[in-house]
């Protein structure tokens, strides 16, 4: 049977949440004027200003990249990093989604995104290294199968929204031995091996583990019955394992919640000491957030004073290629100029979402605000 893309399931779960009467954010996303203010409703304080990367031993390139991202909103041009997610057939995807887009628009996306999941292939790493060496940026998310299941199923990162979530504290470094803990920590070390290979090649990775934890659809996510999860504790454990145990310092750490259908975006925020980049995910034909006490308010994320990025971005129906991607940069320019990056999700059978498959990508990639692989300058 063909693989069902996780977006299909996510939208089905979201629909179920609406029916069940969860907190869905179905009101108008903006205030009475229709235009959000940029003033956060949560005060910024000096205590929340980042003093540097969350990893005190972060590599020189990691520090330089983070400083560059932090300064992008102060620019007059080249201030929003364009990105594209690829799949496990990395070389073919790169040729189609990056090189193919360049044939059409003159530009490749500056950021390449990839999922570390049950479909991971050895051929992915060389593609990431090549993109990095051409001046690009690399991002990775985590879709590891549910370690509480004995049978290895690469699709098992999803879970029925009504099913109780497992106790994530059983996976921590100091938890008592169990089959689930062994499976999880074995997979975590395999991931660390990938980071080490990338580190040896000089590659810094923007990493967003346990993303969308405030939703019901992943095994590490929010539990409908208890209204809780130990996702925060597991995130901190992953951070410690990579930076302290495996001594990997080529990672910038991202926090990527979903829309607050089931729980607030910041409910499972692991702490300012863990996070370098804030990256909410959004699937809308037009980017929409609320600010200053409006519906779908992200001011609490802005108050963390980290670079804000759309590390997972896509459209909703129709999926026929008519999504006007020029609207991405226009909406950022007119309403959300604090956003520094976007990473478009990839197409799958019956759904056109990759930049190369949708409309007005030429206008998007040639906009003066866009950072592409051809004009990226973080190393200069």
C-alpha positions, -999 to 999 in steps of 0.1 A, spaced: 0 0 0 12 35 -7 27 54 22 2 79 38 19 113 43 17 125 79 0 158 68 -31 137 58 -33 122 93 -26 155 110 -55 172 92 -78 143 101 -68 146 137 -73 183 137 -108 178 123 -115 153 150 -103 178 176 -127 204 162 -156 179 165 -146 170 200 -148 206 211 -111 211 219 -95 245 219 -93 250 182 -87 287 174 -117 288 150 -123 325 156 -110 352 133 -72 352 136 -68 389 139 -83 417 159 -111 441 149 -89 460 124 -79 427 107 -42 437 111 -22 424 141 1 446 161 37 436 164 39 444 201 41 412 222 15 409 250 42 391 271 68 417 282 104 412 272 128 413 301 166 414 302 166 380 318 151 365 286 177 380 263 198 351 249 235 353 259 245 329 231 237 294 219 220 270 243 251 248 240 279 267 258 304 248 237 287 254 203 310 255 173 322 287 158 300 282 127 270 275 149 275 307 168 281 326 136 250 312 119 228 320 150 241 356 151 234 360 114 198 347 118 193 370 148 203 400 128 182 394 97 151 414 108 173 445 110 182 443 73 166 462 44 169 432 20 180 396 20 163 390 54 141 359 50 158 325 44 140 303 18 138 266 25 125 233 11 120 199 27 132 168 9 125 131 14 146 99 17 154 99 -20 176 129 -13 196 132 -45 166 128 -68 147 153 -46 175 178 -46 178 176 -84 140 182 -88 133 206 -59 165 226 -58 182 224 -92 148 222 -110 136 253 -91 167 271 -101 160 263 -138 126 279 -133 134 308 -111 171 313 -112 175 304 -75 177 274 -52 163 275 -16 190 285 9 178 260 35 174 222 30 151 204 55 151 166 61 134 142 86 153 117 106 129 88 106 123 52 98 129 58 61 164 74 66 190 64 40 227 67 40 226 88 8 210 117 26 241 129 44 262 136 13 234 157 -1 233 178 31 270 182 31 270 193 -6 243 219 1 262 232 32 294 235 12 277 255 -14 268 280 13 234 267 23 218 259 57 206 225 70 176 217 91 164 184 106 133 172 124 127 139 142 101 113 133 114 82 151 90 53 155 73 48 188 99 29 210 71 15 232 61 -7 203 80 -40 199 74 -41 162 95 -16 142 71 4 120 85 36 104 50 51 104 46 45 141 55 81 150 18 88 146 -7 77 172 -45 78 175 -55 111 192 -77 93 218 -51 67 228 -33 75 261 3 86 255 32 66 269 52 77 299 81 95 283 101 96 315 107 59 310 131 69 281 153 92 301 190 86 307 184 79 344 152 58 339 153 21 349 161 -4 321 133 -14 297 129 -26 262 114 8 252 143 27 268 169 5 250 152 10 216 150 47 222 185 52 233 199 30 205 180 52 180 193 83 197 229 71 193 223 63 156 211 99 152 241 111 171 263 92 146 246 112 118 253 145 136 289 133 142 293 126 104 279 160 96 302 176 123 332 160 108 322 176 75 318 210 92 280 211 89 258 229 115 223 216 118 191 234 129 175 206 149 138 205 161 131 173 180 97 165 195 80 191 173 43 198 175 42 183 210 12 204 219 -8 183 194 -24 149 199 -11 131 168 25 120 178 35 95 205 55 122 222 27 146 222 -1 160 244 -23 135 261 -61 141 257 -70 124 290 -43 137 314 -38 170 295 -1 165 300 31 150 286 68 147 297 79 160 263 97 189 280 118 165 301 126 143 271 137 173 250 161 183 277 174 148 279 180 147 241 199 180 244 221 167 272 228 135 254 239 152 222 259 180 238 273 165 270 274 127 264 282 126 227 299 160 228 283 172 196 284 210 193 273 215 157 236 218 166 213 248 169 182 238 188 147 247 176 113 246 194 85 239 169 50 237 183 18 233 162 -13 255 162 -29 255 197 -58 231 187 -52 209 218 -28 228 241 -10 262 241 21 264 219 44 270 249 30 243 271 60 220 264 87 247 260 118 231 274 133 264 286 154 293 274 186 275 283 177 248 257 164 268 227 181 288 200 154 292 175 116 294 177 99 277 148 61 273 149 46 251 121 17 263 100 -3 249 71 -24 276 57 -28 291 22 -21 325 39 2 328 69 -19 339 99 -10 344 135 -26 365 162 -7 390 184 -14 409 216 -42 388 231 -58 379 197 -68 344 188 -38 321 180 -15 346 199 22 339 195 34 368 216 46 344 243 70 329 217 82 363 206 89 372 242 116 345 243 137 369 221 149 341 198 149 342 160 114 333 147 112 309 118 85 288 100 105 256 101 75 237 86 52 255 62 26 242 37 -7 249 22 -42 235 26 -67 225 -1 -67 227 -30 -35 208 -36 -35 213 -74 -4 236 -75 -24 268 -73 -10 278 -39 4 313 -44 38 312 -28 45 349 -36 20 355 -7 45 340 17 70 368 15 43 395 10 26 385 42 59 384 61 68 418 48 35 435 57 24 416 89 52 395 104 86 411 96 101 394 126 101 360 107 136 351 95 130 317 77 105 294 61 108 257 51 82 245 27 71 209 31 74 186 1 48 173 -23 35 138 -22 12 118 -46 -19 139 -52 -6 169 -33 15 197 -48 33 216 -21 70 218 -30 80 252 -43 89 237 -77 52 225 -80 32 256 -71 25 290 -85 45 322 -84 76 306 -70 95 328 -94 81 359 -78 89 345 -43 125 335 -51 133 368 -68 119 390 -41 145 413 -27 137 401 9 145 365 0 177 348 9 185 321 -17 214 297 -20 228 321 -46 229 352 -24 232 338 11 260 357 30 261 343 66 298 333 62 310 367 50 
